Every structure is written in C-alpha cells, then in structure tokens.
Amino acid sequence: MKLGICLPHYGRPIEVGRILEVVRHAEARGLDSVWVTDHVIVPRDAGVIYRDDMLDPLAVLPWLAGVTQRIALGTSVIILPYRSPIPVAKLLASVDVLSGGRLIVGVAIGWLEGEFDALDVPFKERASRADEAMELFRTLWTEERPELVTRHHQLANVQVSPMPLQKPRPPLWVGGNSEGAFRRVARLGDGWHASSMDAAAFRQGKEGVLRAWKEAKRDGDPAWSLRIPILLDGVHRAAVDHALLRGRHTLNGPATKVADELQSFQALGVSHVALEVSYATYPAILDTIDVIADRIRPALASR
C-alpha cells in the first residue's frame, strides 16, 4: 500500500515556506505522494476547511513539479464542472511532463451548490459536464490530432501539445460514493478514489464499482484508493476547529490502531491512501509524517 499526504494549502494563513517544508519532508521520508484539493470560491456559510486561505490546486501543481524529484503528485480531487476542460487538460499534461510523469488525476463532480451558483455553472449539469471533461481528457492525452465533438466542445483540425509523459496517459481516479460515480469509474476512469469512510462502507462501494465495471465490459481491475483524515494520539495538535470534519470518518488513535485500520483497507485491495493532515498544526504535520514513515508503513509492509 502506498501512503501520501494531502498538502495543507488551505484552512490557515498561507505560509509558503512551511508548505514547502511539509512537501520536502514528505519526500525525504519516503512517502509516496502529495495531493492537492480543489475549491474555487466557497460560500461564507459553508462549514468546510477549504473556505479560507486556499491556494488554487492548478497553481500549486506546477510548483510541486519544480520543488520535488520523486514523489507522485495527485489531485484529490479536481471538480470538473467548475473549469473549462480543454485548458485544464493542457495544464495537467504540462504538469505530467514537468514532473517526469508523476501525476495522478483524481476527479469528481462536486457537491457544494452555492459554489456552482457563484461560478454560474448549472448544478444539475455537473454530472454531464464531468463526463464530457473526462472524455476530452482521455482524447487529448492520447491523440495528437483528435477528432471529437461533445456537447460544448469540438475538436477538429487541431494539434495537441504537450502530450503527457505517462503512456497511454495519466491515471484517472474518480471520486464519489453514488451509483452515478461508480458508473463514471467504469465508463471513463481507471479507478475509484473513495473519501472518509470505514472499511465496511468501502467494501460496499467497491461492490458497486465492480458491478458497473462488469456491465461496462471493462478488462482488468480498477485501481482502489482512499482519502482520509489522520489524527494520531500524542502527535496531533489541532490547527482548526474539528467541527469542520463534519462527521467524516477518520483514522484516529495510536499508530498501531491506525495501522490496523489501514490494513483492513489493504485487505480490500486499496493500493494508495492520501492521508489528510491539514487539520493539524505544522509541527504536528511534520511529526505525523515521521510516524507514517517510521511506524505505520513498516507495520503494513510486514503484514
């Protein structure tokens, strides 16, 4: 099982030096990935950590490519209906090139209706717009001279540049825990990127994805991944109100208990976990990275 962290580029005053310290410490300690999160403009009455002081993930990603050498760069997740998909496809392909092929693209349709209102994007169209974006990504990342007509876009007589370094393209992992999300994984994605759930809920969701995968007549198996907050006993120091967790399932307790719970996900086939550390102070984040590297990952490797 690969382990990474969600980069704390939100929820606190922006301190670029400390964000850089977290990124470099994660890479130096051998973690597998760092992840960025997407929101554009959050309503003031939304009780979420992403409301304040949030750097844009599509600005952070190219920066990450330049300040790291080995660690994978993930999006958890890009909200597809918010953005024009062709420029985003080009930006993500550029990040894959700049990083030497280290990009993992997690995507979803979004849920915060007030944000859609502010961006003048029809909330009821978010699923169809997300599907259209994924179709465009897949085409633009694999065909240098694409021919494709979608509801809002027409590709004809165009030259795509740059092409991603990864072949056939960067992986597309789909977030969401609905039948629509499961079908989206099967039709357009390469894997499921679950969020903040226990092993029983993950097992149930996995069964839904596999049903959709079979119905879509897909070969092979989807990738299984998870994003989840981690609050380690004796290490975690709250930087924000924990009410912002909004009832989300977390990994909490001593390192041995966290490793045990991660092992239950590992037994279900989860190959990559993005650990959300952003509810902690910066010193606690660095200490959490050390515990992941020194105690949790070795415990998983020995099972």
Buried (B, 14 or more C-beta within 10 A) or exposed (E): BBBBBBBBBBBBEEEEEBBBBBBBBBBEBEBBBBBBBBBBEBEEEEEBBBBBEBBEBBEBBBBBBEEBEEBBBBBBBBBBBBBEBBEBBBBBBBBBBBBEEBBBBBBBBBEBEBBBEEBEBEBEBBBBBBBBBBBBBBBBBBEEEBEBEBEBBEBEEBEBEEBBBBEEBBBBBBBBBEEEBBBBBBBBBBBBBBBBBBBEEBBEBBEBBBBBBEEEEBEEEBBBBBBBBBBBEEBBBEBBEEEBBEEEBBBBBBBEEBBBBBBBBBEBBBEBBBBBBBBBBBEBBBBBBEBBBEBBBEBBEEE
